[in-house]
């Protein structure tokens, strides 16, 4: 079935725009030097003028002036300044930054071939739920920093719902089977988290079997730990506390400070002297969640991301070492 006249005109217009874009891109790249590419790459990674300035070890005024000079040569906008000091690249700017990242990779590979170790620098943006960032990842990051002192790690709470496929983050650590990105995302199973029931060790004024349960807000009732908590409360004929939970980090701190009961990850809760583990009812099913490390396929071979991924897998953050997939 052939195209209508209108459809044919739309296709022709789209092809023309793509042709013009490629012409502009090609012409501009002929007048760019490596510093221009590094500037755009720093902006793509830092997402702010100040952050790019820190990566490049320049002041923000110099970065702003250089951006204007690059845009003047391009004859097009490359950066969009947004509220609260953040910045994002335009389509042309992002395309150029993608080229810069490939160039950086080739330069690094060439340095390796000739035996010159330049060290890793830049930023790896990592997202996970606050509990994983605060309790598992952050305490171990000084080890990584010793290995790579010039590499920055940006820790971003998962509740911001940033996307791997749109390159808003480089690495995600998440519970449960990966559902994002399809072939565009590489997934590594890095462990399994076992859960059990805990309560405050010093809240002795309330008997253990009379302490209310910290259940979850209906908005997050789909979470496995929310379902486990509700089921255990029903099986024990327990009361619900008048506080509704939303995330593990909040649950952890509240149960440690009050005479309540909650379902928590065993690996961390067993190490906290403020908590004691309670016996589970007979025939309680295993309460486990798989932990996965995800990254954009396009970032495979980018050394700063590869280094972080290998370190996380070797660090065995979740207590069960899993070989890299």
C-alpha positions as CSV (number, residue, x, y, z in Angstrom):
1,X,0.0,0.0,0.0
2,X,1.6,3.3,-1.1
3,X,2.0,6.5,0.8
4,X,-0.6,9.3,0.5
5,X,0.6,12.7,-0.7
6,X,0.5,14.1,2.8
7,X,2.5,11.1,4.2
8,X,5.1,11.5,1.4
9,X,5.5,15.2,2.2
10,X,6.0,14.5,5.9
11,X,8.6,11.8,5.1
12,X,10.4,14.2,2.8
13,X,10.4,17.0,5.4
14,X,11.8,14.6,8.0
15,X,14.6,13.5,5.7
16,X,15.4,17.1,4.9
17,X,15.6,18.0,8.6
18,X,17.9,15.0,9.2
19,X,20.1,16.0,6.2
20,X,20.4,19.6,7.5
21,X,21.2,18.3,11.0
22,X,24.0,16.1,9.7
23,X,25.4,18.9,7.6
24,X,25.4,21.3,10.6
25,X,27.0,18.6,12.8
26,X,29.7,17.7,10.2
27,X,30.6,21.3,9.5
28,X,30.8,22.2,13.2
29,X,32.9,19.2,14.1
30,X,35.5,20.3,11.5
31,X,36.0,23.5,13.6
32,X,36.0,21.9,17.0
33,X,39.1,20.9,19.1
34,X,39.4,18.4,21.9
35,X,38.8,21.1,24.6
36,X,35.4,21.8,23.0
37,X,34.4,18.2,23.1
38,X,35.6,17.9,26.7
39,X,33.5,20.9,27.7
40,X,30.3,19.3,26.3
41,X,31.1,16.0,27.8
42,X,31.6,17.6,31.2
43,X,28.3,19.3,30.9
44,X,26.6,16.1,29.9
45,X,28.0,14.3,33.0
46,X,27.6,17.1,35.6
47,X,24.3,18.6,34.3
48,X,25.2,22.0,35.6
49,X,27.8,24.7,34.8
50,X,29.2,24.6,38.3
51,X,29.6,20.8,38.1
52,X,31.2,21.0,34.7
53,X,33.6,23.6,36.0
54,X,34.6,21.3,38.9
55,X,35.2,18.4,36.5
56,X,37.3,20.6,34.3
57,X,39.0,22.4,37.2
58,X,37.9,25.7,35.9
59,X,35.8,28.5,37.3
60,X,32.1,28.7,36.3
61,X,32.7,32.1,34.5
62,X,35.3,30.5,32.2
63,X,33.0,27.6,31.4
64,X,30.1,29.9,30.6
65,X,32.3,32.0,28.3
66,X,33.6,28.9,26.5
67,X,30.1,27.6,26.0
68,X,29.1,30.8,24.3
69,X,32.2,30.7,22.1
70,X,31.4,27.1,21.1
71,X,27.7,28.0,20.4
72,X,28.8,31.0,18.3
73,X,30.9,28.7,16.1
74,X,28.1,26.2,15.8
75,X,25.5,28.9,15.0
76,X,23.1,26.9,17.2
77,X,22.3,26.5,20.9
78,X,24.0,23.5,22.6
79,X,23.0,24.1,26.2
80,X,19.7,24.8,27.8
81,X,19.9,26.5,31.2
82,X,17.1,25.4,33.6
83,X,15.9,26.4,37.0
84,X,17.9,25.7,40.2
85,X,21.2,26.0,38.4
86,X,20.9,22.8,36.3
87,X,21.7,22.6,32.6
88,X,21.0,20.1,29.8
89,X,22.3,19.7,26.3
90,X,20.2,20.2,23.2
91,X,19.9,17.4,20.7
92,X,23.0,18.7,18.8
93,X,24.9,19.2,22.1
94,X,24.1,15.7,23.3
95,X,25.1,14.2,19.9
96,X,28.4,16.0,20.1
97,X,28.9,14.8,23.7
98,X,28.2,11.2,22.6
99,X,31.0,11.6,20.0
100,X,33.3,13.0,22.7
101,X,32.6,10.0,25.0
102,X,33.6,7.7,22.1
103,X,36.7,9.8,21.5
104,X,37.6,9.6,25.2
105,X,37.3,5.8,25.1
106,X,39.6,5.5,22.1
107,X,42.2,7.8,23.7
108,X,42.1,5.7,26.9
109,X,42.5,2.5,24.8
110,X,45.5,4.0,23.0
111,X,47.1,5.1,26.3
112,X,46.7,1.5,27.6
113,X,48.3,0.1,24.4
114,X,51.4,2.3,24.9
115,X,51.6,1.5,28.6
116,X,50.6,5.0,29.8
117,X,48.2,5.0,32.8
118,X,46.4,8.3,33.0
119,X,44.0,7.2,35.8
120,X,40.3,7.5,35.8
121,X,38.4,10.8,36.2
122,X,34.9,12.1,35.7
123,X,31.7,11.1,37.5
124,X,29.7,7.9,37.7
125,X,26.0,8.6,38.5
126,X,24.5,5.8,40.6
127,X,20.9,5.4,41.7
128,X,19.4,3.1,44.2
129,X,16.8,3.2,47.0
130,X,18.0,5.3,50.0
131,X,18.5,2.2,52.1
132,X,21.0,0.7,49.7
133,X,22.8,4.0,49.2
134,X,23.0,4.8,52.9
135,X,23.5,1.3,54.5
136,X,25.3,-0.8,51.9
137,X,27.0,1.4,49.3
138,X,28.2,4.6,51.1
139,X,30.1,2.8,53.9
140,X,32.2,0.9,51.4
141,X,32.9,3.8,48.9
142,X,36.1,4.9,50.6
143,X,37.6,1.6,49.4
144,X,36.7,2.6,45.8
145,X,38.0,6.1,46.3
146,X,41.4,4.8,47.3
147,X,41.6,2.9,44.0
148,X,40.3,5.8,41.9
149,X,40.9,9.1,43.8
150,X,40.0,11.3,40.8
151,X,36.7,9.6,40.1
152,X,33.5,11.1,41.6
153,X,30.5,9.0,42.5
154,X,27.1,10.8,42.5
155,X,24.6,9.0,44.7
156,X,21.0,9.7,43.5
157,X,17.9,8.4,45.5
158,X,15.8,6.0,43.4
159,X,12.6,7.9,44.2
160,X,13.7,10.5,41.6
161,X,12.9,7.7,39.0
162,X,15.8,8.6,36.7
163,X,16.2,6.6,33.5
164,X,19.1,4.5,32.3
165,X,18.0,4.5,28.7
166,X,17.8,8.3,28.6
167,X,21.3,8.4,30.2
168,X,20.1,10.3,33.2
169,X,22.2,7.9,35.4
170,X,25.0,5.5,34.5
171,X,24.3,2.7,37.0
172,X,21.2,1.6,38.9
173,X,21.1,-0.9,41.8
174,X,17.6,-2.2,42.1
175,X,15.6,-5.0,43.7
176,X,13.6,-7.5,41.6
177,X,13.8,-8.6,38.0
178,X,14.9,-5.8,35.6
179,X,11.9,-4.3,33.6
180,X,13.6,-1.3,32.1
181,X,15.2,-0.8,28.7
182,X,15.2,-4.2,27.1
183,X,18.3,-4.8,25.0
184,X,19.4,-1.2,25.8
185,X,20.2,-2.2,29.4
186,X,22.8,-4.7,30.7
187,X,21.7,-6.5,33.9
188,X,23.9,-8.3,36.5
189,X,22.5,-10.2,39.4
190,X,24.7,-9.1,42.3
191,X,23.1,-10.9,45.2
192,X,20.1,-11.7,47.2
193,X,18.7,-9.9,50.3
194,X,17.0,-12.0,53.0
195,X,14.4,-10.3,55.2
196,X,13.2,-11.1,58.7
197,X,11.3,-9.4,61.6
198,X,13.1,-7.0,64.0
199,X,12.2,-4.7,66.9
200,X,13.9,-2.3,69.2
201,X,16.1,-3.9,71.8
202,X,15.6,-1.3,74.5
203,X,11.8,-0.8,74.2
204,X,11.3,-3.2,77.1
205,X,8.1,-1.5,78.4
206,X,6.0,-3.3,75.7
207,X,6.0,-7.1,75.4
208,X,7.4,-8.3,72.1
209,X,4.2,-10.0,70.9
210,X,2.1,-6.9,71.6
211,X,4.1,-4.5,69.6
212,X,2.3,-3.0,66.6
213,X,3.5,-3.6,63.1
214,X,4.9,-0.9,60.8
215,X,2.9,-1.4,57.7
216,X,3.2,0.4,54.4
217,X,1.2,3.1,52.7
218,X,-1.3,1.7,50.1
219,X,0.6,3.6,47.4
220,X,3.5,1.2,47.8
221,X,1.4,-1.9,48.8
222,X,2.9,-3.7,45.8
223,X,6.3,-4.0,47.4
224,X,7.2,-7.5,48.6
225,X,8.2,-6.2,52.0
226,X,4.8,-4.5,52.3
227,X,3.0,-7.7,51.5
228,X,5.2,-9.7,53.9
229,X,4.5,-7.2,56.7
230,X,0.7,-7.3,56.1
231,X,0.7,-11.1,56.0
232,X,2.8,-11.5,59.2
233,X,0.6,-9.0,61.0
234,X,-2.5,-10.9,60.1
235,X,-1.0,-14.3,61.1
236,X,0.0,-13.0,64.5
237,X,-3.3,-11.1,65.1
238,X,-1.1,-8.0,65.5
239,X,-2.1,-4.4,65.6
240,X,-1.0,-1.9,63.0
241,X,1.0,1.2,64.1
242,X,-0.6,4.5,63.2
243,X,2.4,5.4,61.1
244,X,2.4,4.3,57.4
245,X,5.7,3.5,55.8
246,X,7.0,4.3,52.3
247,X,10.6,3.1,52.2
248,X,13.0,0.8,54.0
249,X,15.2,3.6,55.3
250,X,12.4,5.2,57.2
251,X,11.2,1.8,58.5
252,X,14.7,1.0,59.8
253,X,15.0,4.2,61.8
254,X,11.5,4.2,63.2
255,X,11.6,0.5,64.4
256,X,14.9,1.1,66.0
257,X,13.5,4.0,68.0
258,X,10.0,2.8,68.9
259,X,8.3,-0.3,70.4
260,X,7.1,-1.6,67.0
261,X,7.8,-4.6,64.7
262,X,9.0,-4.4,61.1
263,X,10.4,-6.5,58.2
264,X,14.0,-5.5,57.5
265,X,17.0,-6.8,55.5
266,X,18.8,-9.3,57.8
267,X,22.4,-8.4,56.7
268,X,22.2,-4.8,58.0
269,X,19.6,-5.2,60.8
270,X,21.6,-7.9,62.5
271,X,24.6,-5.6,62.7
272,X,22.7,-2.8,64.5
273,X,22.8,-3.1,68.3
274,X,19.6,-1.1,68.6
275,X,17.6,-4.1,67.0
276,X,16.9,-7.6,68.0
277,X,15.6,-10.3,65.6
278,X,12.2,-12.0,66.4
279,X,11.3,-15.6,65.7
280,X,9.1,-16.0,62.6
281,X,5.8,-17.9,62.8
282,X,6.0,-21.6,61.7
283,X,5.8,-22.2,58.0
284,X,6.7,-18.6,57.1
285,X,7.8,-18.6,53.4
286,X,11.3,-17.3,52.7
287,X,11.4,-13.6,52.4
288,X,14.1,-12.8,49.8
289,X,14.7,-10.2,47.1
290,X,17.2,-10.4,44.3
291,X,19.5,-7.4,43.8
292,X,20.4,-6.3,40.3
293,X,23.0,-3.9,38.9
294,X,21.8,-2.2,35.7
295,X,23.6,0.0,33.2
296,X,23.1,1.3,29.7
297,X,24.5,-1.0,27.0
298,X,26.1,2.0,25.3
299,X,28.3,2.6,28.4
300,X,30.0,-0.8,28.2
301,X,33.6,-0.1,27.5
302,X,33.5,3.4,29.2
303,X,36.3,2.8,31.7
304,X,34.9,4.8,34.6
305,X,31.6,2.9,34.5
306,X,33.4,-0.4,34.0
307,X,35.6,0.2,37.0
308,X,32.6,1.0,39.2
309,X,30.6,-2.0,38.0
310,X,33.5,-4.4,38.6
311,X,34.1,-3.0,42.1
312,X,30.4,-3.3,43.1
313,X,30.4,-7.0,42.0
314,X,33.6,-7.8,43.8
315,X,32.6,-5.9,47.0
316,X,29.8,-8.4,47.6
317,X,27.5,-5.7,49.1
318,X,24.6,-8.0,49.6
319,X,26.4,-10.9,51.2
320,X,26.3,-13.4,48.3
321,X,29.0,-13.0,45.7
322,X,27.7,-13.4,42.1
323,X,30.0,-13.6,39.1
324,X,29.7,-10.9,36.4
325,X,27.3,-11.8,33.7
